[in-house]
């Protein structure tokens, strides 16, 4: 059993699975499908160029689903860990904003945020939490250009500053918790491998096996909302 009290620098990587118990569909589950489309056909720059309205209808649907969801005990536990640990970094692949809603202050959002809209001409962003959005596709109030969701689509590169900070946190940590991610989407999937190469312990929280499971020092085959509060309790009271 790992001695959690010994870990000074803690990094956490979360994926869609941490929000599953809040009711947010994962991409790879049955409920990830919308009409007959797979996310890979809609979350791309090509799909948006071809049919922005269709892509926005999908995002509008997802925003409605996510807007009805609340953070669960796993999100809240990570907010408690941030408040209670001296060196803590939270990296997420999620775009749902639930970590912020749970009280996490500093979140490295690798794939953006579904509640932010970005002007395709000027690159400016703003938050708009309305569901449904009144006009699809939405246009920039300043310049009239199309707005897009401020998320990273398949085939696009990740925001470089955030990615650099994430790699730095992976390389510097003593332990990395990998929660609710299938560990196949790059470059996020390489973060635990970097942490491991640098000697960090890896803890996986996932009810299913993933390509990472074989490398993990501890595997908790439980839903995150069950595993994380128990882990944090043991961490504080060994
Ligand atoms: P994924 O859909 O590929 O994998 C989800 C993982 O979570 C699976 O391994 C599954 O076994 C696990 N899981 C399911 N229920 C769980 C639970 N209760 N507790 C812990 N683990 C659980 O998700 P991914 O690895 O994040 O990659 C998919 C991509 O899709 C990401 O890039 C992400 O941006 C995007 N996405 C985001 C959201 C969101 O913001 N909530 C939702 C769907 C997809």
py3Dmol code that shows the C-alpha trace and the ligand (Angstrom):
import py3Dmol

protein = """\
ATOM      1  CA  UNK A   1       0.000   0.000   0.000  1.00  0.00           C
ATOM      2  CA  UNK A   2       1.308   3.456  -0.867  1.00  0.00           C
ATOM      3  CA  UNK A   3       2.154   5.878   1.932  1.00  0.00           C
ATOM      4  CA  UNK A   4       0.249   8.942   0.746  1.00  0.00           C
ATOM      5  CA  UNK A   5       1.562  11.179   3.516  1.00  0.00           C
ATOM      6  CA  UNK A   6       5.019  11.049   1.904  1.00  0.00           C
ATOM      7  CA  UNK A   7       3.874  12.686  -1.341  1.00  0.00           C
ATOM      8  CA  UNK A   8       4.652  16.393  -1.517  1.00  0.00           C
ATOM      9  CA  UNK A   9       3.778  17.217  -5.113  1.00  0.00           C
ATOM     10  CA  UNK A  10       0.491  15.883  -6.370  1.00  0.00           C
ATOM     11  CA  UNK A  11      -0.862  16.014  -9.903  1.00  0.00           C
ATOM     12  CA  UNK A  12      -4.279  14.763 -10.985  1.00  0.00           C
ATOM     13  CA  UNK A  13      -5.444  14.030 -14.516  1.00  0.00           C
ATOM     14  CA  UNK A  14      -9.169  13.650 -15.036  1.00  0.00           C
ATOM     15  CA  UNK A  15     -11.261  12.546 -18.004  1.00  0.00           C
ATOM     16  CA  UNK A  16     -14.890  12.092 -18.926  1.00  0.00           C
ATOM     17  CA  UNK A  17     -15.354   9.279 -16.377  1.00  0.00           C
ATOM     18  CA  UNK A  18     -15.172  11.639 -13.386  1.00  0.00           C
ATOM     19  CA  UNK A  19     -18.272  13.398 -14.687  1.00  0.00           C
ATOM     20  CA  UNK A  20     -20.146  10.191 -15.584  1.00  0.00           C
ATOM     21  CA  UNK A  21     -21.756  10.019 -12.131  1.00  0.00           C
ATOM     22  CA  UNK A  22     -22.903  13.612 -12.578  1.00  0.00           C
ATOM     23  CA  UNK A  23     -24.817  12.442 -15.645  1.00  0.00           C
ATOM     24  CA  UNK A  24     -22.472  13.807 -18.333  1.00  0.00           C
ATOM     25  CA  UNK A  25     -22.238  11.218 -21.144  1.00  0.00           C
ATOM     26  CA  UNK A  26     -18.759   9.926 -22.000  1.00  0.00           C
ATOM     27  CA  UNK A  27     -17.862   9.872 -25.692  1.00  0.00           C
ATOM     28  CA  UNK A  28     -17.322   6.149 -25.822  1.00  0.00           C
ATOM     29  CA  UNK A  29     -20.491   5.014 -24.071  1.00  0.00           C
ATOM     30  CA  UNK A  30     -23.772   4.324 -25.886  1.00  0.00           C
ATOM     31  CA  UNK A  31     -25.202   7.596 -24.605  1.00  0.00           C
ATOM     32  CA  UNK A  32     -22.340   9.499 -26.273  1.00  0.00           C
ATOM     33  CA  UNK A  33     -24.180   9.226 -29.577  1.00  0.00           C
ATOM     34  CA  UNK A  34     -26.374  12.029 -30.911  1.00  0.00           C
ATOM     35  CA  UNK A  35     -28.756  11.292 -33.767  1.00  0.00           C
ATOM     36  CA  UNK A  36     -26.689   8.954 -35.942  1.00  0.00           C
ATOM     37  CA  UNK A  37     -23.400  10.827 -35.499  1.00  0.00           C
ATOM     38  CA  UNK A  38     -20.266   9.889 -33.631  1.00  0.00           C
ATOM     39  CA  UNK A  39     -18.427  12.737 -31.836  1.00  0.00           C
ATOM     40  CA  UNK A  40     -15.436  12.194 -34.146  1.00  0.00           C
ATOM     41  CA  UNK A  41     -17.634  13.258 -37.094  1.00  0.00           C
ATOM     42  CA  UNK A  42     -18.837  16.465 -35.447  1.00  0.00           C
ATOM     43  CA  UNK A  43     -16.013  17.755 -33.260  1.00  0.00           C
ATOM     44  CA  UNK A  44     -13.737  18.665 -36.168  1.00  0.00           C
ATOM     45  CA  UNK A  45     -12.822  21.883 -38.017  1.00  0.00           C
ATOM     46  CA  UNK A  46     -13.917  20.215 -41.276  1.00  0.00           C
ATOM     47  CA  UNK A  47     -17.395  19.451 -39.951  1.00  0.00           C
ATOM     48  CA  UNK A  48     -17.724  23.053 -38.730  1.00  0.00           C
ATOM     49  CA  UNK A  49     -16.597  24.473 -42.085  1.00  0.00           C
ATOM     50  CA  UNK A  50     -19.069  22.201 -43.896  1.00  0.00           C
ATOM     51  CA  UNK A  51     -22.082  22.674 -41.651  1.00  0.00           C
ATOM     52  CA  UNK A  52     -21.662  25.033 -38.665  1.00  0.00           C
ATOM     53  CA  UNK A  53     -25.332  24.804 -37.798  1.00  0.00           C
ATOM     54  CA  UNK A  54     -25.227  21.005 -37.455  1.00  0.00           C
ATOM     55  CA  UNK A  55     -22.128  21.175 -35.250  1.00  0.00           C
ATOM     56  CA  UNK A  56     -23.737  23.896 -33.121  1.00  0.00           C
ATOM     57  CA  UNK A  57     -26.938  21.845 -32.765  1.00  0.00           C
ATOM     58  CA  UNK A  58     -24.832  19.046 -31.322  1.00  0.00           C
ATOM     59  CA  UNK A  59     -23.036  21.415 -28.957  1.00  0.00           C
ATOM     60  CA  UNK A  60     -26.325  23.022 -27.969  1.00  0.00           C
ATOM     61  CA  UNK A  61     -27.635  19.535 -27.092  1.00  0.00           C
ATOM     62  CA  UNK A  62     -24.497  18.749 -25.094  1.00  0.00           C
ATOM     63  CA  UNK A  63     -24.631  22.124 -23.301  1.00  0.00           C
ATOM     64  CA  UNK A  64     -28.229  21.400 -22.319  1.00  0.00           C
ATOM     65  CA  UNK A  65     -27.292  17.972 -20.920  1.00  0.00           C
ATOM     66  CA  UNK A  66     -24.244  19.316 -19.081  1.00  0.00           C
ATOM     67  CA  UNK A  67     -26.112  22.399 -17.830  1.00  0.00           C
ATOM     68  CA  UNK A  68     -28.436  20.117 -15.860  1.00  0.00           C
ATOM     69  CA  UNK A  69     -25.481  18.328 -14.194  1.00  0.00           C
ATOM     70  CA  UNK A  70     -23.875  19.116 -10.882  1.00  0.00           C
ATOM     71  CA  UNK A  71     -20.420  18.213  -9.562  1.00  0.00           C
ATOM     72  CA  UNK A  72     -20.274  14.908  -7.683  1.00  0.00           C
ATOM     73  CA  UNK A  73     -18.243  13.812  -4.654  1.00  0.00           C
ATOM     74  CA  UNK A  74     -15.193  13.153  -6.807  1.00  0.00           C
ATOM     75  CA  UNK A  75     -15.095  16.760  -8.077  1.00  0.00           C
ATOM     76  CA  UNK A  76     -15.635  18.050  -4.532  1.00  0.00           C
ATOM     77  CA  UNK A  77     -12.871  15.833  -3.150  1.00  0.00           C
ATOM     78  CA  UNK A  78     -10.388  17.252  -5.671  1.00  0.00           C
ATOM     79  CA  UNK A  79     -11.363  20.779  -4.618  1.00  0.00           C
ATOM     80  CA  UNK A  80     -10.719  19.749  -0.981  1.00  0.00           C
ATOM     81  CA  UNK A  81      -7.356  18.293  -1.964  1.00  0.00           C
ATOM     82  CA  UNK A  82      -6.348  21.529  -3.678  1.00  0.00           C
ATOM     83  CA  UNK A  83      -7.220  23.444  -0.509  1.00  0.00           C
ATOM     84  CA  UNK A  84      -5.461  20.937   1.767  1.00  0.00           C
ATOM     85  CA  UNK A  85      -2.246  20.110  -0.085  1.00  0.00           C
ATOM     86  CA  UNK A  86       0.712  22.487  -0.550  1.00  0.00           C
ATOM     87  CA  UNK A  87       1.543  21.547  -4.141  1.00  0.00           C
ATOM     88  CA  UNK A  88      -1.402  20.363  -6.178  1.00  0.00           C
ATOM     89  CA  UNK A  89      -2.137  20.576  -9.887  1.00  0.00           C
ATOM     90  CA  UNK A  90      -5.377  19.523 -11.533  1.00  0.00           C
ATOM     91  CA  UNK A  91      -5.325  18.762 -15.252  1.00  0.00           C
ATOM     92  CA  UNK A  92      -8.552  17.862 -17.013  1.00  0.00           C
ATOM     93  CA  UNK A  93      -9.566  16.731 -20.468  1.00  0.00           C
ATOM     94  CA  UNK A  94     -13.150  17.672 -19.649  1.00  0.00           C
ATOM     95  CA  UNK A  95     -14.873  20.667 -21.124  1.00  0.00           C
ATOM     96  CA  UNK A  96     -17.866  20.628 -18.765  1.00  0.00           C
ATOM     97  CA  UNK A  97     -16.642  23.152 -16.165  1.00  0.00           C
ATOM     98  CA  UNK A  98     -17.691  20.902 -13.257  1.00  0.00           C
ATOM     99  CA  UNK A  99     -14.308  21.168 -11.508  1.00  0.00           C
ATOM    100  CA  UNK A 100     -14.720  24.942 -11.240  1.00  0.00           C
ATOM    101  CA  UNK A 101     -18.288  24.534 -10.076  1.00  0.00           C
ATOM    102  CA  UNK A 102     -17.065  22.200  -7.313  1.00  0.00           C
ATOM    103  CA  UNK A 103     -14.653  24.862  -6.069  1.00  0.00           C
ATOM    104  CA  UNK A 104     -11.377  23.952  -7.770  1.00  0.00           C
ATOM    105  CA  UNK A 105      -9.555  27.219  -8.371  1.00  0.00           C
ATOM    106  CA  UNK A 106      -6.757  26.368 -10.710  1.00  0.00           C
ATOM    107  CA  UNK A 107      -7.678  23.905 -13.450  1.00  0.00           C
ATOM    108  CA  UNK A 108      -5.566  23.229 -16.535  1.00  0.00           C
ATOM    109  CA  UNK A 109      -8.298  22.620 -19.100  1.00  0.00           C
ATOM    110  CA  UNK A 110      -6.487  20.825 -21.922  1.00  0.00           C
ATOM    111  CA  UNK A 111      -9.496  20.719 -24.227  1.00  0.00           C
ATOM    112  CA  UNK A 112     -11.117  24.058 -23.441  1.00  0.00           C
ATOM    113  CA  UNK A 113     -14.529  24.756 -21.984  1.00  0.00           C
ATOM    114  CA  UNK A 114     -17.923  24.221 -23.561  1.00  0.00           C
ATOM    115  CA  UNK A 115     -19.349  27.321 -21.862  1.00  0.00           C
ATOM    116  CA  UNK A 116     -16.908  29.633 -23.634  1.00  0.00           C
ATOM    117  CA  UNK A 117     -17.508  30.865 -27.180  1.00  0.00           C
ATOM    118  CA  UNK A 118     -14.725  32.035 -29.468  1.00  0.00           C
ATOM    119  CA  UNK A 119     -14.861  34.430 -32.402  1.00  0.00           C
ATOM    120  CA  UNK A 120     -13.532  32.664 -35.504  1.00  0.00           C
ATOM    121  CA  UNK A 121     -12.163  35.975 -36.846  1.00  0.00           C
ATOM    122  CA  UNK A 122     -10.725  37.760 -33.800  1.00  0.00           C
ATOM    123  CA  UNK A 123     -10.044  34.848 -31.464  1.00  0.00           C
ATOM    124  CA  UNK A 124     -11.718  36.666 -28.556  1.00  0.00           C
ATOM    125  CA  UNK A 125     -13.595  34.494 -26.065  1.00  0.00           C
ATOM    126  CA  UNK A 126     -16.466  35.045 -23.688  1.00  0.00           C
ATOM    127  CA  UNK A 127     -18.625  32.902 -21.427  1.00  0.00           C
ATOM    128  CA  UNK A 128     -22.234  32.263 -22.392  1.00  0.00           C
ATOM    129  CA  UNK A 129     -24.126  29.743 -20.267  1.00  0.00           C
ATOM    130  CA  UNK A 130     -27.487  30.113 -21.965  1.00  0.00           C
ATOM    131  CA  UNK A 131     -29.181  26.864 -22.980  1.00  0.00           C
ATOM    132  CA  UNK A 132     -30.466  26.705 -25.588  1.00  0.00           C
ATOM    133  CA  UNK A 133     -28.575  29.458 -27.377  1.00  0.00           C
ATOM    134  CA  UNK A 134     -31.099  31.771 -29.048  1.00  0.00           C
ATOM    135  CA  UNK A 135     -29.700  31.668 -32.600  1.00  0.00           C
ATOM    136  CA  UNK A 136     -27.762  28.850 -34.192  1.00  0.00           C
ATOM    137  CA  UNK A 137     -25.090  29.206 -35.310  1.00  0.00           C
ATOM    138  CA  UNK A 138     -24.213  32.183 -33.040  1.00  0.00           C
ATOM    139  CA  UNK A 139     -22.342  35.224 -34.397  1.00  0.00           C
ATOM    140  CA  UNK A 140     -19.908  37.657 -32.792  1.00  0.00           C
ATOM    141  CA  UNK A 141     -21.630  40.760 -31.412  1.00  0.00           C
ATOM    142  CA  UNK A 142     -18.587  42.888 -32.325  1.00  0.00           C
ATOM    143  CA  UNK A 143     -17.664  41.815 -35.837  1.00  0.00           C
ATOM    144  CA  UNK A 144     -20.457  39.523 -37.040  1.00  0.00           C
ATOM    145  CA  UNK A 145     -18.173  36.522 -37.710  1.00  0.00           C
ATOM    146  CA  UNK A 146     -19.200  33.013 -36.719  1.00  0.00           C
ATOM    147  CA  UNK A 147     -18.620  31.995 -33.120  1.00  0.00           C
ATOM    148  CA  UNK A 148     -17.391  28.497 -32.288  1.00  0.00           C
ATOM    149  CA  UNK A 149     -17.195  26.580 -29.026  1.00  0.00           C
ATOM    150  CA  UNK A 150     -13.855  27.304 -27.315  1.00  0.00           C
ATOM    151  CA  UNK A 151     -12.938  23.642 -27.237  1.00  0.00           C
ATOM    152  CA  UNK A 152     -10.202  21.649 -28.931  1.00  0.00           C
ATOM    153  CA  UNK A 153     -11.492  19.603 -31.843  1.00  0.00           C
ATOM    154  CA  UNK A 154     -10.048  16.402 -33.267  1.00  0.00           C
ATOM    155  CA  UNK A 155      -7.052  17.312 -35.408  1.00  0.00           C
ATOM    156  CA  UNK A 156      -6.413  20.636 -33.621  1.00  0.00           C
ATOM    157  CA  UNK A 157      -3.472  21.349 -31.366  1.00  0.00           C
ATOM    158  CA  UNK A 158      -3.908  21.964 -27.662  1.00  0.00           C
ATOM    159  CA  UNK A 159      -3.359  25.431 -26.149  1.00  0.00           C
ATOM    160  CA  UNK A 160       0.428  25.508 -25.808  1.00  0.00           C
ATOM    161  CA  UNK A 161       0.713  27.331 -22.463  1.00  0.00           C
ATOM    162  CA  UNK A 162      -1.703  24.966 -20.787  1.00  0.00           C
ATOM    163  CA  UNK A 163      -0.039  21.940 -22.323  1.00  0.00           C
ATOM    164  CA  UNK A 164       3.399  23.106 -21.156  1.00  0.00           C
ATOM    165  CA  UNK A 165       2.108  23.639 -17.628  1.00  0.00           C
ATOM    166  CA  UNK A 166       0.556  20.157 -17.695  1.00  0.00           C
ATOM    167  CA  UNK A 167       3.788  18.508 -18.859  1.00  0.00           C
ATOM    168  CA  UNK A 168       5.730  20.418 -16.203  1.00  0.00           C
ATOM    169  CA  UNK A 169       3.318  19.253 -13.484  1.00  0.00           C
ATOM    170  CA  UNK A 170       3.573  15.659 -14.746  1.00  0.00           C
ATOM    171  CA  UNK A 171       7.369  15.764 -14.749  1.00  0.00           C
ATOM    172  CA  UNK A 172       7.604  17.294 -11.262  1.00  0.00           C
ATOM    173  CA  UNK A 173       5.042  15.326  -9.257  1.00  0.00           C
ATOM    174  CA  UNK A 174       5.614  12.563  -6.690  1.00  0.00           C
ATOM    175  CA  UNK A 175       2.248  10.990  -7.374  1.00  0.00           C
ATOM    176  CA  UNK A 176      -0.227  11.243 -10.221  1.00  0.00           C
ATOM    177  CA  UNK A 177      -3.852  10.271  -9.839  1.00  0.00           C
ATOM    178  CA  UNK A 178      -5.424   9.325 -13.170  1.00  0.00           C
ATOM    179  CA  UNK A 179      -9.178   9.461 -12.812  1.00  0.00           C
ATOM    180  CA  UNK A 180     -11.848   8.435 -15.316  1.00  0.00           C
ATOM    181  CA  UNK A 181      -9.876   8.545 -18.510  1.00  0.00           C
ATOM    182  CA  UNK A 182      -9.471   5.776 -21.040  1.00  0.00           C
ATOM    183  CA  UNK A 183      -5.847   6.938 -21.393  1.00  0.00           C
ATOM    184  CA  UNK A 184      -5.909   6.671 -25.183  1.00  0.00           C
ATOM    185  CA  UNK A 185      -6.412  10.304 -26.286  1.00  0.00           C
ATOM    186  CA  UNK A 186      -3.062  11.985 -26.951  1.00  0.00           C
ATOM    187  CA  UNK A 187      -1.252  13.986 -25.755  1.00  0.00           C
ATOM    188  CA  UNK A 188      -3.033  13.670 -22.395  1.00  0.00           C
ATOM    189  CA  UNK A 189      -2.368   9.932 -22.372  1.00  0.00           C
ATOM    190  CA  UNK A 190       1.382  10.497 -22.273  1.00  0.00           C
ATOM    191  CA  UNK A 191       1.245  12.630 -19.094  1.00  0.00           C
ATOM    192  CA  UNK A 192       1.108   9.619 -16.727  1.00  0.00           C
ATOM    193  CA  UNK A 193       3.933   7.960 -18.649  1.00  0.00           C
ATOM    194  CA  UNK A 194       6.122  11.037 -18.205  1.00  0.00           C
ATOM    195  CA  UNK A 195       5.292  11.132 -14.496  1.00  0.00           C
ATOM    196  CA  UNK A 196       6.192   7.461 -14.204  1.00  0.00           C
ATOM    197  CA  UNK A 197       9.488   7.901 -16.079  1.00  0.00           C
ATOM    198  CA  UNK A 198      10.403  10.620 -13.580  1.00  0.00           C
ATOM    199  CA  UNK A 199       9.761   8.259 -10.692  1.00  0.00           C
ATOM    200  CA  UNK A 200       6.256   9.304  -9.619  1.00  0.00           C
ATOM    201  CA  UNK A 201       3.771   6.776  -8.299  1.00  0.00           C
ATOM    202  CA  UNK A 202       0.701   6.282 -10.491  1.00  0.00           C
ATOM    203  CA  UNK A 203      -2.759   5.703  -9.057  1.00  0.00           C
ATOM    204  CA  UNK A 204      -5.535   4.829 -11.472  1.00  0.00           C
ATOM    205  CA  UNK A 205      -9.199   5.285 -10.580  1.00  0.00           C
ATOM    206  CA  UNK A 206     -11.379   3.610 -13.191  1.00  0.00           C
ATOM    207  CA  UNK A 207     -13.944   0.784 -13.039  1.00  0.00           C
ATOM    208  CA  UNK A 208     -12.530  -0.554 -16.340  1.00  0.00           C
ATOM    209  CA  UNK A 209      -9.017  -1.622 -17.328  1.00  0.00           C
ATOM    210  CA  UNK A 210      -7.102   0.834 -19.548  1.00  0.00           C
ATOM    211  CA  UNK A 211      -3.724   0.746 -21.315  1.00  0.00           C
ATOM    212  CA  UNK A 212      -2.367   2.508 -18.222  1.00  0.00           C
ATOM    213  CA  UNK A 213      -3.488  -0.136 -15.729  1.00  0.00           C
ATOM    214  CA  UNK A 214      -0.369  -2.272 -16.159  1.00  0.00           C
ATOM    215  CA  UNK A 215       1.879   0.673 -15.284  1.00  0.00           C
ATOM    216  CA  UNK A 216      -0.065   1.822 -12.231  1.00  0.00           C
ATOM    217  CA  UNK A 217       1.252   1.298  -8.706  1.00  0.00           C
ATOM    218  CA  UNK A 218      -2.277   1.244  -7.366  1.00  0.00           C
ATOM    219  CA  UNK A 219      -5.486   0.565  -9.284  1.00  0.00           C
ATOM    220  CA  UNK A 220      -8.832   1.427  -7.725  1.00  0.00           C
ATOM    221  CA  UNK A 221     -11.498  -0.346  -9.776  1.00  0.00           C
ATOM    222  CA  UNK A 222     -14.318   1.774  -8.469  1.00  0.00           C
ATOM    223  CA  UNK A 223     -16.378   4.730  -9.622  1.00  0.00           C
ATOM    224  CA  UNK A 224     -14.552   7.983  -8.885  1.00  0.00           C
ATOM    225  CA  UNK A 225     -17.239   9.391  -6.569  1.00  0.00           C
ATOM    226  CA  UNK A 226     -16.712   6.367  -4.322  1.00  0.00           C
ATOM    227  CA  UNK A 227     -12.943   5.940  -4.622  1.00  0.00           C
ATOM    228  CA  UNK A 228     -11.705   9.520  -4.264  1.00  0.00           C
ATOM    229  CA  UNK A 229     -13.417  10.456  -0.973  1.00  0.00           C
ATOM    230  CA  UNK A 230     -12.154   7.180   0.563  1.00  0.00           C
ATOM    231  CA  UNK A 231      -8.647   7.757  -0.747  1.00  0.00           C
ATOM    232  CA  UNK A 232      -8.550  11.342   0.587  1.00  0.00           C
ATOM    233  CA  UNK A 233      -9.816  10.150   3.970  1.00  0.00           C
ATOM    234  CA  UNK A 234      -7.021   7.555   4.163  1.00  0.00           C
ATOM    235  CA  UNK A 235      -4.521  10.146   2.958  1.00  0.00           C
ATOM    236  CA  UNK A 236      -5.375  12.515   5.815  1.00  0.00           C
ATOM    237  CA  UNK A 237      -5.816   9.822   8.477  1.00  0.00           C
ATOM    238  CA  UNK A 238      -3.400   7.018   7.615  1.00  0.00           C
TER     239      UNK A 238
END
"""
ligand_1 = """\
44
LIG
P -13.421 8.434 -22.444
O -14.862 8.607 -22.760
O -12.520 7.944 -23.495
O -13.210 7.446 -21.215
C -13.911 7.564 -20.029
C -13.286 6.620 -19.016
O -13.949 6.808 -17.787
C -13.398 5.131 -19.366
O -12.142 4.508 -19.225
C -14.383 4.599 -18.324
O -14.088 3.254 -17.932
C -14.161 5.555 -17.189
N -15.300 5.705 -16.285
C -16.618 5.569 -16.548
N -17.352 5.813 -15.455
C -16.465 6.119 -14.457
C -16.594 6.488 -13.096
N -17.800 6.581 -12.509
N -15.463 6.736 -12.379
C -14.243 6.654 -12.944
N -14.059 6.312 -14.239
C -15.151 6.052 -14.982
O -12.960 9.841 -21.879
P -11.573 10.607 -21.959
O -10.449 9.673 -21.685
O -11.755 11.809 -21.119
O -11.409 11.067 -23.479
C -12.465 11.470 -24.251
C -12.422 12.877 -24.805
O -13.753 13.310 -24.811
C -11.697 13.877 -23.984
O -10.860 14.528 -24.856
C -12.738 14.866 -23.469
O -12.371 16.204 -23.775
C -13.971 14.579 -24.234
N -15.189 14.474 -23.415
C -15.394 15.318 -22.354
C -16.540 15.183 -21.568
C -16.737 16.120 -20.401
O -16.335 17.263 -20.445
N -17.345 15.644 -19.306
C -17.474 14.216 -21.856
C -17.251 13.381 -22.957
C -16.099 13.529 -23.727
"""
view = py3Dmol.view(width=600, height=400)
view.addModel(protein, "pdb")
view.setStyle({"model": 0}, {"cartoon": {"style": "trace"}})
view.addModel(ligand_1, "xyz")
view.setStyle({"model": 1}, {"stick": {}})
view.zoomTo()
view.show()
